[in-house]
Amino acid sequence: DHHFDLIFCINVIYFWDTDRGVVVGDPLNGEFEIYTTSDGGNTWAEVDGDNIPDPLSTTEYGLTRCYAAHDNNFWFGTFSGRVLKTSDYGATWTAYETGSSDVVQFITFEDDNNGWIEMADPTTFEFTSLLRTTDGGATWTDITPSENYYASYGVTYVPKTTDVLVSSGYNYATSTFGSSYSLDGGLNWTVIDDDVVHLAVKFFDNITGWSGGVNLDACTDGMWKYTDGFVATGVNEVAASGSKFNVYPNPGNGLFYFSFETENSEPIHMTITDAVGRMIWDNNYKDKSQTWLRSIDLRGNSKGVYFLTLENNGQKTSQKLVIE
């Protein structure tokens, strides 16, 4: 029964791990009200106002769901077009200007440097612009998304990819509700659907994602799961430090050849899962000498996208496999 005696309005609760967490609230008595915990929420410490930038006005609030986190970094947006960031688990904060006084409605980050925010009119909450940063939020650039961008309800980075985003909500160009994806960091967008009211959206990778919806009744709609699989970029680029993994031909007919070069002689564990996470291949190798020009025969499986994971010496390498 842990509670906050003074907190005015909680916008975000986030935990980095089982111990470290942060609560972000609206300003109270001229300071953003922020608490941190290092013991799993048993006790909370209020962050000193000297370590938090002052609100620009009495109406510079935060927004629920408007946050992003990566490693020890955490960002949240405000009604006054600013982004506040911490890099030390909430102990100290920095405010960044976006160049706009519109509302920072959604924020999402790919890594410590690359991120996006959707801006909205502070009165109507209609979409106004999509901004991108490549320096952790210090500076922002306005990018103009193509007409297939769906706004106002959600935009999210797709993990395990490079520069892949998914948008959900309303398309102001076509007057339709739906969702779309971008493979180039938000410039060009491809429609996923244009007849569904998608609300908040979140993805695990390019083949698994979910969005909220509008209930027709107690048992109809209200939640959507993505079941297709756009060909995301960057998935093949994840590699373990000091190692080199190759697989070819990819895409292929299901018969793949691979090699793995590494600086150690530790055991190697390789698994392959299908689009819904089912294990279809699992093998262990004594050391790297057993993984030179070996084959993986998946020709008995359906066409589509699969994911190979290689574990060696405490590190993982991920590789997307496509059967055509």
DRENBAVO-445052 format. One record per residue (C-alpha): residue number from 1; residue in one letter; x, y, z. Coordinates in nm, 4 decimals, decimal comma. Layout:
// residues N
+-----+--------+----------+----------+----------+
! num ! residu !        u !        v !        w !
+-----+--------+----------+----------+----------+
! NUM !      A !        X !        Y !        Z !
...
+-----+--------+----------+----------+----------+
// end
This chain:
// residues 324
+-----+--------+----------+----------+----------+
! num ! residu !        u !        v !        w !
+-----+--------+----------+----------+----------+
!   1 !      D !   0,0000 !   0,0000 !   0,0000 !
!   2 !      H !   0,2650 !   0,2495 !  -0,1009 !
!   3 !      H !   0,1319 !   0,5901 !  -0,1928 !
!   4 !      F !   0,2396 !   0,9426 !  -0,2800 !
!   5 !      D !   0,1296 !   1,2016 !  -0,0278 !
!   6 !      L !   0,1552 !   1,5067 !  -0,2510 !
!   7 !      I !   0,1427 !   1,3895 !  -0,6099 !
!   8 !      F !  -0,0973 !   1,5939 !  -0,8216 !
!   9 !      C !  -0,1405 !   1,3917 !  -1,1390 !
!  10 !      I !   0,0531 !   1,0797 !  -1,2407 !
!  11 !      N !   0,1218 !   1,0701 !  -1,6144 !
!  12 !      V !   0,3777 !   0,7901 !  -1,6393 !
!  13 !      I !   0,5086 !   0,5051 !  -1,4248 !
!  14 !      Y !   0,8104 !   0,3273 !  -1,5725 !
!  15 !      F !   1,0574 !   0,0656 !  -1,4453 !
!  16 !      W !   1,3960 !  -0,0056 !  -1,6018 !
!  17 !      D !   1,4271 !  -0,3325 !  -1,4095 !
!  18 !      T !   1,2880 !  -0,4971 !  -1,0965 !
!  19 !      D !   1,4371 !  -0,2267 !  -0,8736 !
!  20 !      R !   1,4735 !   0,1061 !  -1,0543 !
!  21 !      G !   1,1663 !   0,3034 !  -1,1510 !
!  22 !      V !   1,0307 !   0,6545 !  -1,1984 !
!  23 !      V !   0,6958 !   0,8298 !  -1,1608 !
!  24 !      V !   0,6381 !   1,1497 !  -1,3565 !
!  25 !      G !   0,3586 !   1,3894 !  -1,2645 !
!  26 !      D !   0,2349 !   1,7343 !  -1,3635 !
!  27 !      P !   0,3806 !   2,0455 !  -1,2001 !
!  28 !      L !   0,2923 !   2,1079 !  -0,8360 !
!  29 !      N !   0,3958 !   2,4271 !  -0,6581 !
!  30 !      G !   0,5975 !   2,5358 !  -0,9607 !
!  31 !      E !   0,7921 !   2,2112 !  -1,0130 !
!  32 !      F !   0,7337 !   1,8947 !  -1,2147 !
!  33 !      E !   0,6592 !   1,6307 !  -0,9544 !
!  34 !      I !   0,8894 !   1,3327 !  -1,0114 !
!  35 !      Y !   0,9697 !   1,0389 !  -0,7837 !
!  36 !      T !   1,2274 !   0,7596 !  -0,8179 !
!  37 !      T !   1,2666 !   0,4207 !  -0,6525 !
!  38 !      S !   1,5628 !   0,1830 !  -0,6285 !
!  39 !      D !   1,3946 !  -0,0952 !  -0,4317 !
!  40 !      G !   1,1128 !  -0,2069 !  -0,6591 !
!  41 !      G !   0,8678 !   0,0562 !  -0,5392 !
!  42 !      N !   0,8819 !  -0,0119 !  -0,1667 !
!  43 !      T !   1,0114 !   0,3397 !  -0,1061 !
!  44 !      W !   1,0099 !   0,6480 !  -0,3268 !
!  45 !      A !   1,2218 !   0,9633 !  -0,3189 !
!  46 !      E !   1,0988 !   1,2934 !  -0,4585 !
!  47 !      V !   1,3454 !   1,4447 !  -0,7054 !
!  48 !      D !   1,4666 !   1,7844 !  -0,5873 !
!  49 !      G !   1,3252 !   2,0708 !  -0,7907 !
!  50 !      D !   1,6787 !   2,2018 !  -0,8455 !
!  51 !      N !   1,7425 !   1,8932 !  -1,0598 !
!  52 !      I !   1,4350 !   1,9490 !  -1,2810 !
!  53 !      P !   1,3871 !   2,2354 !  -1,5302 !
!  54 !      D !   1,1073 !   2,4699 !  -1,4248 !
!  55 !      P !   0,7777 !   2,4619 !  -1,6170 !
!  56 !      L !   0,7456 !   2,7385 !  -1,8756 !
!  57 !      S !   0,3962 !   2,8198 !  -1,7458 !
!  58 !      T !   0,1218 !   2,6920 !  -1,5201 !
!  59 !      T !  -0,0190 !   2,4980 !  -1,8161 !
!  60 !      E !   0,2957 !   2,3057 !  -1,9163 !
!  61 !      Y !   0,1654 !   1,9641 !  -1,8237 !
!  62 !      G !   0,2834 !   1,6212 !  -1,9280 !
!  63 !      L !   0,0661 !   1,3660 !  -2,1095 !
!  64 !      T !  -0,0246 !   1,0093 !  -2,0257 !
!  65 !      R !   0,1481 !   0,7533 !  -2,2518 !
!  66 !      C !   0,3836 !   1,0223 !  -2,3844 !
!  67 !      Y !   0,7204 !   0,8756 !  -2,2916 !
!  68 !      A !   1,0082 !   0,6676 !  -2,4280 !
!  69 !      A !   1,2934 !   0,4787 !  -2,2648 !
!  70 !      H !   1,6173 !   0,3178 !  -2,3813 !
!  71 !      D !   1,8949 !   0,1878 !  -2,1556 !
!  72 !      N !   1,9183 !   0,4367 !  -1,8663 !
!  73 !      N !   1,7613 !   0,7167 !  -2,0741 !
!  74 !      F !   1,4015 !   0,8303 !  -2,0347 !
!  75 !      W !   1,2111 !   1,1052 !  -2,2193 !
!  76 !      F !   0,8673 !   1,2618 !  -2,1771 !
!  77 !      G !   0,6899 !   1,5396 !  -2,3672 !
!  78 !      T !   0,4913 !   1,8427 !  -2,2528 !
!  79 !      F !   0,1987 !   2,0604 !  -2,3579 !
!  80 !      S !   0,4451 !   2,3415 !  -2,4347 !
!  81 !      G !   0,6434 !   2,1591 !  -2,7012 !
!  82 !      R !   0,9373 !   2,0544 !  -2,4864 !
!  83 !      V !   1,1009 !   1,7181 !  -2,4216 !
!  84 !      L !   1,2466 !   1,6444 !  -2,0758 !
!  85 !      K !   1,5178 !   1,3809 !  -2,0526 !
!  86 !      T !   1,7065 !   1,1960 !  -1,7816 !
!  87 !      S !   2,0135 !   0,9791 !  -1,8354 !
!  88 !      D !   2,0630 !   0,8746 !  -1,4735 !
!  89 !      Y !   1,7377 !   0,6953 !  -1,3912 !
!  90 !      G !   1,5509 !   1,0125 !  -1,2991 !
!  91 !      A !   1,8002 !   1,1770 !  -1,0638 !
!  92 !      T !   1,8613 !   1,4823 !  -1,2877 !
!  93 !      W !   1,6719 !   1,6203 !  -1,5881 !
!  94 !      T !   1,7361 !   1,8342 !  -1,8963 !
!  95 !      A !   1,4739 !   2,0177 !  -2,1030 !
!  96 !      Y !   1,5065 !   2,0307 !  -2,4829 !
!  97 !      E !   1,3190 !   2,2681 !  -2,7123 !
!  98 !      T !   1,1540 !   2,1219 !  -3,0197 !
!  99 !      G !   1,1134 !   2,4520 !  -3,2024 !
! 100 !      S !   0,7364 !   2,4309 !  -3,1669 !
! 101 !      S !   0,4873 !   2,5366 !  -2,9013 !
! 102 !      D !   0,2482 !   2,2571 !  -3,0015 !
! 103 !      V !   0,1771 !   1,9582 !  -2,7795 !
! 104 !      V !   0,4263 !   1,6697 !  -2,7825 !
! 105 !      Q !   0,1582 !   1,4062 !  -2,8248 !
! 106 !      F !   0,3686 !   1,0916 !  -2,8805 !
! 107 !      I !   0,7370 !   1,0127 !  -2,8431 !
! 108 !      T !   0,9308 !   0,7019 !  -2,9446 !
! 109 !      F !   1,3029 !   0,6188 !  -2,9581 !
! 110 !      E !   1,5002 !   0,3579 !  -3,1504 !
! 111 !      D !   1,8165 !   0,3886 !  -2,9422 !
! 112 !      D !   1,9937 !   0,6484 !  -2,7283 !
! 113 !      N !   2,0128 !   0,8957 !  -3,0184 !
! 114 !      N !   1,7391 !   0,8359 !  -3,2767 !
! 115 !      G !   1,3820 !   0,9269 !  -3,1911 !
! 116 !      W !   1,0568 !   1,0763 !  -3,3197 !
! 117 !      I !   0,7777 !   1,2909 !  -3,1759 !
! 118 !      E !   0,4318 !   1,3658 !  -3,3098 !
! 119 !      M !   0,3120 !   1,7207 !  -3,2474 !
! 120 !      A !  -0,0508 !   1,8267 !  -3,2129 !
! 121 !      D !  -0,2543 !   2,1453 !  -3,1894 !
! 122 !      P !  -0,2931 !   2,2317 !  -2,8175 !
! 123 !      T !  -0,6636 !   2,3116 !  -2,8610 !
! 124 !      T !  -0,7926 !   2,0462 !  -3,1015 !
! 125 !      F !  -0,5145 !   1,7868 !  -3,0644 !
! 126 !      E !  -0,5093 !   1,7502 !  -3,4420 !
! 127 !      F !  -0,1793 !   1,6452 !  -3,6000 !
! 128 !      T !   0,0576 !   1,9298 !  -3,6909 !
! 129 !      S !   0,4007 !   1,7770 !  -3,7546 !
! 130 !      L !   0,6332 !   1,4789 !  -3,7171 !
! 131 !      L !   0,9801 !   1,5618 !  -3,5820 !
! 132 !      R !   1,2980 !   1,3536 !  -3,5668 !
! 133 !      T !   1,6141 !   1,3710 !  -3,3561 !
! 134 !      T !   1,9497 !   1,2010 !  -3,4106 !
! 135 !      D !   2,1217 !   1,3386 !  -3,0994 !
! 136 !      G !   1,9105 !   1,2064 !  -2,8157 !
! 137 !      G !   1,6544 !   1,4885 !  -2,8240 !
! 138 !      A !   1,8848 !   1,7905 !  -2,8100 !
! 139 !      T !   1,7747 !   1,9063 !  -3,1581 !
! 140 !      W !   1,4729 !   1,8199 !  -3,3700 !
! 141 !      T !   1,4059 !   1,8300 !  -3,7449 !
! 142 !      D !   1,0623 !   1,8551 !  -3,9041 !
! 143 !      I !   0,9969 !   1,5752 !  -4,1535 !
! 144 !      T !   0,6914 !   1,5723 !  -4,3766 !
! 145 !      P !   0,5363 !   1,2250 !  -4,3862 !
! 146 !      S !   0,3638 !   1,1041 !  -4,7019 !
! 147 !      E !  -0,0136 !   1,1072 !  -4,7354 !
! 148 !      N !  -0,0415 !   0,7550 !  -4,5911 !
! 149 !      Y !   0,0536 !   0,8684 !  -4,2406 !
! 150 !      Y !  -0,2113 !   0,8010 !  -3,9734 !
! 151 !      A !  -0,1963 !   1,0459 !  -3,6841 !
! 152 !      S !  -0,3367 !   1,1415 !  -3,3446 !
! 153 !      Y !  -0,3640 !   0,7977 !  -3,1850 !
! 154 !      G !  -0,0138 !   0,6541 !  -3,1926 !
! 155 !      V !   0,3280 !   0,6293 !  -3,3559 !
! 156 !      T !   0,5897 !   0,3766 !  -3,2462 !
! 157 !      Y !   0,9338 !   0,2506 !  -3,3415 !
! 158 !      V !   0,9466 !  -0,1175 !  -3,4361 !
! 159 !      P !   1,2154 !  -0,2935 !  -3,2268 !
! 160 !      K !   1,4852 !  -0,5082 !  -3,3909 !
! 161 !      T !   1,4778 !  -0,2855 !  -3,7009 !
! 162 !      T !   1,6421 !   0,0289 !  -3,8329 !
! 163 !      D !   1,4191 !   0,3348 !  -3,8890 !
! 164 !      V !   1,0937 !   0,1363 !  -3,9078 !
! 165 !      L !   0,7845 !   0,3069 !  -3,7616 !
! 166 !      V !   0,4137 !   0,2258 !  -3,7387 !
! 167 !      S !   0,1434 !   0,4931 !  -3,7170 !
! 168 !      S !  -0,2196 !   0,4590 !  -3,6107 !
! 169 !      G !  -0,5227 !   0,6839 !  -3,6056 !
! 170 !      Y !  -0,6685 !   0,9248 !  -3,8602 !
! 171 !      N !  -0,5433 !   1,0065 !  -4,2092 !
! 172 !      Y !  -0,6090 !   1,3753 !  -4,2688 !
! 173 !      A !  -0,5393 !   1,3416 !  -4,6426 !
! 174 !      T !  -0,7883 !   1,0615 !  -4,7110 !
! 175 !      S !  -1,0306 !   1,1108 !  -4,4175 !
! 176 !      T !  -0,9983 !   0,7464 !  -4,3143 !
! 177 !      F !  -0,9017 !   0,5658 !  -3,9950 !
! 178 !      G !  -0,6313 !   0,3011 !  -4,0052 !
! 179 !      S !  -0,2600 !   0,2321 !  -3,9736 !
! 180 !      S !   0,0572 !   0,2384 !  -4,1811 !
! 181 !      Y !   0,4298 !   0,1677 !  -4,1636 !
! 182 !      S !   0,7460 !   0,3476 !  -4,2733 !
! 183 !      L !   1,0785 !   0,1860 !  -4,3627 !
! 184 !      D !   1,2755 !   0,5110 !  -4,3953 !
! 185 !      G !   1,2354 !   0,6883 !  -4,0641 !
! 186 !      G !   0,8981 !   0,8484 !  -4,1285 !
! 187 !      L !   0,9274 !   1,0004 !  -4,4766 !
! 188 !      N !   0,7283 !   0,7471 !  -4,6772 !
! 189 !      W !   0,4406 !   0,5380 !  -4,5471 !
! 190 !      T !   0,2568 !   0,2272 !  -4,6672 !
! 191 !      V !  -0,1021 !   0,1578 !  -4,5611 !
! 192 !      I !  -0,1639 !  -0,1500 !  -4,3470 !
! 193 !      D !  -0,5407 !  -0,0940 !  -4,3299 !
! 194 !      D !  -0,7743 !   0,1987 !  -4,3869 !
! 195 !      D !  -1,1014 !   0,0908 !  -4,2270 !
! 196 !      V !  -1,0185 !   0,0316 !  -3,8601 !
! 197 !      V !  -1,0025 !   0,2819 !  -3,5737 !
! 198 !      H !  -0,6641 !   0,1912 !  -3,4236 !
! 199 !      L !  -0,5780 !   0,3566 !  -3,0943 !
! 200 !      A !  -0,2502 !   0,3065 !  -2,9013 !
! 201 !      V !  -0,0037 !   0,0923 !  -3,0967 !
! 202 !      K !   0,3071 !  -0,1038 !  -2,9932 !
! 203 !      F !   0,5287 !  -0,3544 !  -3,1751 !
! 204 !      F !   0,7653 !  -0,6305 !  -3,0618 !
! 205 !      D !   0,9246 !  -0,6679 !  -3,4059 !
! 206 !      N !   0,8150 !  -0,6359 !  -3,7685 !
! 207 !      I !   0,5819 !  -0,9356 !  -3,7509 !
! 208 !      T !   0,4290 !  -0,8934 !  -3,4056 !
! 209 !      G !   0,2381 !  -0,5876 !  -3,2892 !
! 210 !      W !  -0,0814 !  -0,4815 !  -3,1145 !
! 211 !      S !  -0,3148 !  -0,1840 !  -3,1091 !
! 212 !      G !  -0,6133 !  -0,0795 !  -2,9063 !
! 213 !      G !  -0,9452 !  -0,0458 !  -3,0825 !
! 214 !      V !  -1,3011 !   0,0702 !  -3,0337 !
! 215 !      N !  -1,5339 !  -0,1897 !  -2,8796 !
! 216 !      L !  -1,8522 !  -0,2602 !  -3,0727 !
! 217 !      D !  -1,9825 !  -0,4466 !  -2,7690 !
! 218 !      A !  -1,8367 !  -0,6329 !  -2,4709 !
! 219 !      C !  -1,6916 !  -0,9104 !  -2,6888 !
! 220 !      T !  -1,6325 !  -0,7552 !  -3,0323 !
! 221 !      D !  -1,3188 !  -0,5652 !  -3,1340 !
! 222 !      G !  -1,1335 !  -0,3515 !  -2,8795 !
! 223 !      M !  -0,7936 !  -0,5140 !  -2,9440 !
! 224 !      W !  -0,6023 !  -0,5855 !  -3,2636 !
! 225 !      K !  -0,2966 !  -0,7984 !  -3,3393 !
! 226 !      Y !  -0,0798 !  -0,7482 !  -3,6467 !
! 227 !      T !  -0,0618 !  -1,0748 !  -3,8448 !
! 228 !      D !   0,1195 !  -0,9822 !  -4,1659 !
! 229 !      G !   0,4927 !  -0,8989 !  -4,1756 !
! 230 !      F !   0,6376 !  -0,6096 !  -4,3713 !
! 231 !      V !   0,9982 !  -0,6592 !  -4,4785 !
! 232 !      A !   1,1687 !  -0,4501 !  -4,2138 !
! 233 !      T !   1,5140 !  -0,3009 !  -4,2532 !
! 234 !      G !   1,8017 !  -0,3486 !  -4,0137 !
! 235 !      V !   1,7031 !  -0,6867 !  -3,8711 !
! 236 !      N !   2,0030 !  -0,8531 !  -4,0358 !
! 237 !      E !   2,2463 !  -0,6030 !  -3,8887 !
! 238 !      V !   2,2305 !  -0,7166 !  -3,5232 !
! 239 !      A !   2,5536 !  -0,8982 !  -3,4348 !
! 240 !      A !   2,7456 !  -1,0071 !  -3,1295 !
! 241 !      S !   3,0604 !  -0,8134 !  -3,0480 !
! 242 !      G !   3,3782 !  -0,9672 !  -3,1914 !
! 243 !      S !   3,1837 !  -1,2143 !  -3,4072 !
! 244 !      K !   3,0806 !  -1,2528 !  -3,7690 !
! 245 !      F !   2,7745 !  -1,4485 !  -3,8738 !
! 246 !      N !   2,6749 !  -1,5169 !  -4,2342 !
! 247 !      V !   2,3736 !  -1,6958 !  -4,3772 !
! 248 !      Y !   2,2838 !  -1,7370 !  -4,7468 !
! 249 !      P !   2,1007 !  -1,7410 !  -4,9807 !
! 250 !      N !   1,8559 !  -1,5168 !  -4,8002 !
! 251 !      P !   1,5787 !  -1,4924 !  -4,9145 !
! 252 !      G !   1,5867 !  -1,8526 !  -5,0314 !
! 253 !      N !   1,3838 !  -2,1670 !  -5,0908 !
! 254 !      G !   1,4353 !  -2,2882 !  -4,7332 !
! 255 !      L !   1,7801 !  -2,4436 !  -4,7633 !
! 256 !      F !   2,0226 !  -2,2013 !  -4,5991 !
! 257 !      Y !   2,3974 !  -2,2231 !  -4,5444 !
! 258 !      F !   2,5699 !  -2,0453 !  -4,2582 !
! 259 !      S !   2,9073 !  -1,9793 !  -4,1004 !
! 260 !      F !   3,0007 !  -1,8259 !  -3,7674 !
! 261 !      E !   3,3391 !  -1,6768 !  -3,6872 !
! 262 !      T !   3,4191 !  -1,5697 !  -3,3333 !
! 263 !      E !   3,7199 !  -1,5003 !  -3,1126 !
! 264 !      N !   3,6198 !  -1,7579 !  -2,8498 !
! 265 !      S !   3,5722 !  -2,1334 !  -2,8431 !
! 266 !      E !   3,2578 !  -2,1407 !  -2,6313 !
! 267 !      P !   2,9508 !  -2,3523 !  -2,7187 !
! 268 !      I !   2,7007 !  -2,2118 !  -2,9687 !
! 269 !      H !   2,3243 !  -2,2469 !  -2,9438 !
! 270 !      M !   2,1067 !  -2,1749 !  -3,2492 !
! 271 !      T !   1,7277 !  -2,1613 !  -3,2643 !
! 272 !      I !   1,4739 !  -2,0629 !  -3,5301 !
! 273 !      T !   1,1191 !  -1,9498 !  -3,4588 !
! 274 !      D !   0,8302 !  -1,8812 !  -3,6935 !
! 275 !      A !   0,6171 !  -1,5661 !  -3,7147 !
! 276 !      V !   0,4175 !  -1,6497 !  -3,4013 !
! 277 !      G !   0,7193 !  -1,7515 !  -3,1939 !
! 278 !      R !   0,6961 !  -2,1297 !  -3,2309 !
! 279 !      M !   1,0316 !  -2,3103 !  -3,2207 !
! 280 !      I !   1,0923 !  -2,4972 !  -3,5475 !
! 281 !      W !   1,4684 !  -2,5593 !  -3,5236 !
! 282 !      D !   1,7050 !  -2,5987 !  -3,2273 !
! 283 !      N !   2,0674 !  -2,7085 !  -3,2324 !
! 284 !      N !   2,3791 !  -2,6896 !  -3,0137 !
! 285 !      Y !   2,7386 !  -2,6817 !  -3,1366 !
! 286 !      K !   3,0466 !  -2,7580 !  -2,9291 !
! 287 !      D !   3,2435 !  -2,4631 !  -3,0717 !
! 288 !      K !   3,2892 !  -2,2453 !  -3,3803 !
! 289 !      S !   3,4608 !  -2,5267 !  -3,5751 !
! 290 !      Q !   3,1232 !  -2,6996 !  -3,6024 !
! 291 !      T !   2,9471 !  -2,3974 !  -3,7543 !
! 292 !      W !   3,1494 !  -2,3504 !  -4,0712 !
! 293 !      L !   2,9456 !  -2,3868 !  -4,3896 !
! 294 !      R !   2,6702 !  -2,5870 !  -4,2229 !
! 295 !      S !   2,3182 !  -2,6032 !  -4,3645 !
! 296 !      I !   1,9724 !  -2,5400 !  -4,2221 !
! 297 !      D !   1,6965 !  -2,7182 !  -4,4093 !
! 298 !      L !   1,3583 !  -2,5474 !  -4,3663 !
! 299 !      R !   1,2137 !  -2,6561 !  -4,7016 !
! 300 !      G !   0,9314 !  -2,8366 !  -4,5271 !
! 301 !      N !   0,8025 !  -2,5109 !  -4,3784 !
! 302 !      S !   0,5658 !  -2,2519 !  -4,5205 !
! 303 !      K !   0,6854 !  -1,9420 !  -4,7065 !
! 304 !      G !   0,7314 !  -1,6378 !  -4,4879 !
! 305 !      V !   0,9569 !  -1,4680 !  -4,2350 !
! 306 !      Y !   1,1478 !  -1,6595 !  -3,9678 !
! 307 !      F !   1,3951 !  -1,5503 !  -3,7012 !
! 308 !      L !   1,7242 !  -1,7226 !  -3,6210 !
! 309 !      T !   1,8899 !  -1,6523 !  -3,2855 !
! 310 !      L !   2,2488 !  -1,7511 !  -3,2127 !
! 311 !      E !   2,3803 !  -1,7479 !  -2,8541 !
! 312 !      N !   2,7514 !  -1,7601 !  -2,7800 !
! 313 !      N !   2,9554 !  -1,6540 !  -2,4780 !
! 314 !      G !   2,6629 !  -1,4665 !  -2,3210 !
! 315 !      Q !   2,5774 !  -1,2686 !  -2,6360 !
! 316 !      K !   2,3095 !  -1,3048 !  -2,9015 !
! 317 !      T !   2,3084 !  -1,2566 !  -3,2778 !
! 318 !      S !   1,9759 !  -1,2204 !  -3,4607 !
! 319 !      Q !   1,9122 !  -1,2984 !  -3,8264 !
! 320 !      K !   1,5929 !  -1,2774 !  -4,0266 !
! 321 !      L !   1,5332 !  -1,5662 !  -4,2668 !
! 322 !      V !   1,2873 !  -1,5386 !  -4,5569 !
! 323 !      I !   1,1509 !  -1,8436 !  -4,7378 !
! 324 !      E !   1,0133 !  -1,7523 !  -5,0800 !
+-----+--------+----------+----------+----------+
// end
